[in-house]
Amino acid sequence: MRGDKVVAELPTAAHLNHTLRSVEFLKQFRAVDHLTRFALYQDDFSLASPGYTDGGDGKRLYYLGQKLEVSNSIHTIRKFLAVMDFASKADLANTVAAGLTVRLRHLFRGHKPIVQITATKSHAGKGTLTDFIRGPIPKADILYESLDWPMQSQFQRQVSFDPEIGVICFDNVRLDSAGGKAQFIRSAWIESFVTSPEVMLASPDAGEALRLQNTFVVVINTNDGALSPDLLNRALPIQLAPRGDIQDRKSPIGNPKLEFLPKFRDQIEAEFGGMIERWRLAGCPLDNTVKHPMSVWARTIGGILAFNGFTDFLANYQMSRVVDDPIREALAILAGARPGEPLTPADWAGLAVEQGLGKMALPFIGANPWEVGHFFGARQNGPNTTRKPATM
């Protein structure tokens, strides 16, 4: 009002800005740290109810979805898993573990593994497993590159567009994805990302900088399977090993990816919810027998799996590190090239170059050929003494 006249029907922008920055004004409203349309679990592993839940500072959330109806069976999950050609029981259990990790992703900030999906053949179902694992949770599709900043930029753009993203998917990664022929798949950004409770995104070409709680699950699927040792140490390995001609197969559940999963998505969510709820009501027993660097995550997920009848969780973890480690593979090739022959350090270095392993073996243990020989077992009795040949 200006005198007796109405000059505007809304407060001015300046007045509104001052009001929205006023502590007294903001104190009239309840604080919300997280707004979501997907079912969310709290610190005690109970499901948040629809509407507002005050879990304390940093855990005040507003759930816009419907109450999740939990199931007393896991029939649909087992039906899906039965048609997938897993290499072992451990790979099946690890798949369920990955699905549980996505549902509980807010509870393991900075200590969730990389889900590593590999296959011995093309079209074995890596993408299908990814869809099963993530369920309805939105994903960010990132193109793997040899440089970290383009991947950071891709992720920042996508999460700015959809803050509900919970899964980061590196699909069909190849050793030559970034050009050339790399020795293995590696990324300092991914390595640090999975172990950071909080993520800072500040790519100069991707808009405003973002600081986010690390509630993301990273999935890498590849046929090459050659992850760097650092990524392997942080991985949850899942391998598919189909036999025969994949194209001639007839699935008893129809097309798993295009028919079964979309049709039974709600039932699968209810069964995952039932697994967690039954374990919670039983007192949240942990599995203290599993070994993994992400120990809190491993004991918790292992406890849920064991309580619901899944065995061999992480039984393939150590084997995966041995088989897929490019350094160990290089040493095995050298050992097989000259089995039982005593060679001098210089000869071992020459053999590494001859076998095309110079870039792999020599930088790992140093450029000095005497260091190479020492790594392979050569005896060093002092700087001026004779070095004896080493036998692999």
N, C-alpha and C positions, 0 to 999 in steps of 0.2 A: 504494500500500500504506500502510496505517496500522497499524503493528505487524505482526501476522501476518494481517491481514484485507485483502481487496481491496475498496476503497471506490469505485473507478471504473475503467473499462476504457480510458478516454482521458485524456490530460493535460487540465488545466483550460484554459478559454478564456484566462485571463490568461497561463498558461505558453506556450500556443501563440502568442499575440500577441507575446510577448517573443522567442520563437524565430524567428518570421517576420521580425522586424526586426533580427535579429542578422546582422552582416556575415560572421562566421565560418560561420554556417549557410548563408547565401546563396551564399558562395563555393564551396560544394560542387556547385553546379548551373551549367549553361551559360546565359548571358543570351540572351533572345529579344526583339528589338525589334518584330518583325512576324510575326504568325501568319496564314497565308492558305490558302485552298483553291483558289485560282486561280493559273494559271501566272504567274510573275513574272520580269522581266528584271533582270539586274545591271548595274553601271556599264559593263561591257565589252560589253553587249548580248547576253550569253549567258543562256540560260535556267537558272534555279535548279533544281537536282535535287530530287526528292522527299526529304523529311526535313530535316535541319538544315544550314544553310549559314552560315558565319561570314564575313561580308563586312567585318568591322571595326565599330567603334563606330557605333551607329545603323543598321547594315545587317545585323544578325544576324537571320536569318529561319528560320521553320519552315514548309515547304510540305507541306500535308496531301494534295494531289492526286496524280494519276498523271503520269508523264512525258508531255510533249506530243510527239506524233509529228508532225514537220514534213513538209510536202508539197513536191514538186519542181515542182508546177504551180500556176497560179492560175485554173484552168478554172472552178471553182465561183463564185469571186468575180466573174469576168468575165460569167458566165452570169446572175448576179443583176443586175449593173450594166446589162446590155444591155436589160433590160425597164423600167428607170427612165427617165423622160423628163427628162433633164438639159438645161439651157439651153445648155450648151457642154461641150467637153472638159475645160475647167478645173474645172467643177462635179463631173464624174466623178472627176478626179484628187484634188480636195479631199475627196471622200467617202472615198476610200481613205486619204488622209492623216489624216482624223479617226479612222478605225478603227485605224491604226497608233499614233496618239497615245494612244488608250485603252489599247492593249497596253503602251505604253512610258510610261504616266502617272507612274510613280515616278521617272523620270529627268529630268523637266522641271518641277521644283517652283518654282512662281511665275512660269513663263514658258511657259504653254500658252495658245493662243488660245481664244476663245469660238467654238464651232461654231454658225454661224448658218444655219439651214435655212429657206428661203422657197419659196413656190410661187405661181404665177399663178392657180391654181384650188384649190378645196377638194377634199379626197380625192385629192390628187396623189401622196401617199406620203411625207409628212414623217415621220409616226410610224414607217413602215416603214424609212426610212433611219436613224432613231434606233436602232431595234432592231438593224439591221445593224452600225452603228458600235460600239455597246456590247457586242454579243455576249452572253456569259454573265455579264458583270460587273453586279452589282446597281446599281440607280439610285435616286436620291431624286427623287420628283416634287414640285416646288415650285410652288405657285400664285403667279403674279406679282402683286404689289401695288405701289401707288405709294409705300408706306412700306417701309423696309428691315427694321425689327425683326420684323414678322410672318414675313418670308421667312427671316430668321436663326433664328427660333424653330422654324419647320417643319423646317429642315435639321438643327438640333441634335437635335430629337426623333428624326428618322429615322436619323441616323448613330449615335445612342446605342443605338438598337434593333438596327442592323446595321452594325458597324464595317467590313465589307467593301465598303460602298458606294464606287463609283469614279466614277460619272457623276451629275451634277446636271442634271435635265431640267426646263426651263421649257416646258411643252407648250402649243401653240396660244395663244401670247401675243397679245393684241389691244391696240390703243391705248386702248380703253375697259375693259380688264380690271379696273382698279381703280376704276371709276366715272368718269363724266364723259367728256370727249373730250380726251385728252392730245395734245400735238404729236408726241411720239415716245416710244419705250420707253427708259427711263433708270433707273439704279440706282447710287448711289455704292458700295453694298455689293458688287455684282457687279464693278464696275470695279476696286475694290481687292482683291477676292478673287482674281481671276485673276493678279494680279501679286505676291501675297504668298507667299513660300516656306513660311510657317507660318501656320496659321489658329487664332484664338482665338474660341471660341464661349461666350458667357456670358449667354444670355437668361434673365431672372429666372424665367420660368414654364416653362422647359424642362429643369429638373433641374440636375445638377452641371455646372460649367464644364469645357470640354474644350479642350485644346491639341493640334492635329493637324498633321502634315506635309501640305502641300497637294499631294496626289496625285490631285486630282479634276479631271475634265474637265467643263466647263459647256456644255450644249447648249440653245440657244434656237430653237424653231421657231415661225414666225409667217407668216400670209398678208399682214399689213400691211408687215412688213419695214422699218419706220421706226425703226431703232435710233439712239440718240444718237450724236453724233460720237465721244465717248470710247469707247463700246462698239464702234463700227464700226472704230476704229483697232486694236482688240484682236481682231478677228473673223477667222474662216476661213469665207468665204462659200460657200454651196451653194444653188443655185437649181434648182427643178424647173419646167418649162414644158410641160405636156402639151397636146396638140392634139386637137380633136374631143371627142366625148362619152366621158368616162371610164367611165361605167357600162356602155357597150356594148362595151368592150374585153375581149378574151380573152387572158390571159397564157399564153405557151407553157410557163411553169414552174409553172402553178397559182397559187394565191394566194400572192404573195411573202411576206407577213407571217405568215399563219396556217399555211401549208403548207411553203413552200420553206425559210425561215430555221430553223424548228424542226427540220426533217428533216436539214438539212445544216450545222447549227451546228458540230459537231465538225470537219467537213471545212474549213469556212471558217476556224476557228481554226488548223488545221494549215497552211493556205495563208498566212495572215498570218505564222505562225511561220516558214514557209519563206522568205518574202520577207525577213524580218529576218536569218535565218541565212545566206542566200546573200550578202547585202550585208556581213554581218560577216566572213565568210570571205574576201571580196574586199578586206578592209582598211578597211572603213567609209568609202568615198569620199563626200565632202560635195558638195552642190550650192551653189556660191558665187554663182550667178547670181540666185537668188530674193531678193526684197525683202519684208521684213515686220519689224515692231517686235520680234517674238519671234525674233531672228536665229538663235540657237543651235538652237532647235526647227526653224525653217524650213530651215536648211542640212542638218540631220540627216534630217528626214523627206523633204526634196527629194532627198537622195542615195539613200534607199531606193527612192523612187518611180522615179527615173530609171534606177536599176540594174535594176529589174523591168519597164521598158518603159512606164511611165505618163508622159505628157507634159502640158505646160500647167499644171503645178502653180502655183497662185496667180496665174495669168494674168488672172483676173478681180478681183483684190483692189483695184486702184486704181479700176477701173470701178465696183465695188460701192460704194466710198466716195463716188464722185461722184454716182451715181444715187440711192443711198439716203440721202444726207446731207440732212436737212430744211432746213438753212440754204442749201445750194446750190440746193435745189429752190425755196425762196422767192425767191432772187435771179433764178432763171430765169423765174419767173412775172412778176416785176416787169419784167424785160427784155422779155418778150413782150407785156406790156400796153401799153408805149409805146416800141416799137422806133425808135431813131434820133432821138427827140425830146429836145432839151435842156431839162431841168427844174431848177428851183432845189431846194436841199436840202429846204425846207419842202414843196414839191410832191411830192418823192419820198416823204417821210414820210406825206403825205396819201394817196398812191397805195397805200402799204403797208397803211394802215388800210382803204382802200376795197376792196382785194383780200382782206381778212381775214387779213393777214400781220403785223398790228401786234405780236402777242405773239411772233412768230417772229423778225422782222427787227430791230425796234427794240431790244429788250433785248440782242440779240447785239452790237450796236455802240454802244449807249449811248442814253439818252433824249433827248439834245440833237439837234434836227433838223439842226444844222450838222454834227454828227459823222456823221449819216446821209448827208448829201450828200457829205462827204469820203470816206466808204467807197465810194460809187458813182462816185467820180472827180472830184468838184468840186475846183477849185483854191482854196486858201486862201493868200492873199498877206500875211496879217497880221491882227491883231484888228480894225483899223479900215478895212480895204480892202474893196472890193466883191467879193462872191463871184460867180463866173460860173456859169451853169447847167451842169449835168452831163448828159452823154449816156450812156445805157446801151449 
